[in-house]
Amino acid sequence: MHFDFDAGKYAAYVWPAFALTAGAFVWMIADSLASARRWRREAERLQAQRDARKS
């Protein structure tokens, strides 16, 4: 399969738009993973606190 990367006269708009979109996707993925880690730590803390009260 051959990809044609020539955007012609619109290259000045197309490639920055692709780069901005890729950056936004990277940001969203990184933020989602960071949030998941925070929620997991909080859930583990609450579970440990609950287990400590039961003992």
C-alpha positions in Angstrom: 0.0 0.0 0.0 1.4 3.4 -1.0 0.5 6.5 1.0 0.5 9.9 -0.7 1.7 12.4 1.9 1.6 15.3 -0.6 -1.1 17.7 0.7 -0.4 20.2 -2.1 -1.3 23.8 -1.4 -3.2 22.9 1.8 -0.1 21.3 3.5 0.3 24.4 5.7 -3.1 23.6 7.2 -3.3 19.8 7.0 -0.1 18.8 8.7 -0.4 21.2 11.7 -4.0 20.0 12.1 -2.8 16.3 12.1 -0.1 17.2 14.7 -2.6 19.1 16.9 -5.0 16.1 16.8 -2.3 13.7 17.6 -1.2 15.9 20.5 -4.7 16.1 21.8 -5.0 12.3 21.7 -1.8 11.8 23.6 -2.9 14.4 26.2 -6.3 12.6 26.6 -4.7 9.2 27.0 -2.1 10.4 29.5 -4.7 12.3 31.5 -7.0 9.2 31.5 -4.2 7.0 32.8 -3.2 9.5 35.4 -6.8 9.8 36.6 -7.1 6.0 36.7 -4.0 5.8 38.9 -5.4 8.4 41.3 -8.7 6.7 41.5 -7.0 3.3 42.1 -4.9 4.8 44.9 -7.9 6.4 46.5 -9.9 3.2 46.3 -7.0 1.2 47.9 -6.7 3.8 50.6 -10.4 3.6 51.4 -10.4 -0.2 51.4 -7.4 -0.2 53.8 -9.2 2.3 56.0 -12.3 0.1 56.0 -10.3 -3.1 56.7 -8.6 -1.3 59.6 -11.9 -0.3 61.1 -13.2 -3.9 60.9 -10.2 -5.3 62.8 
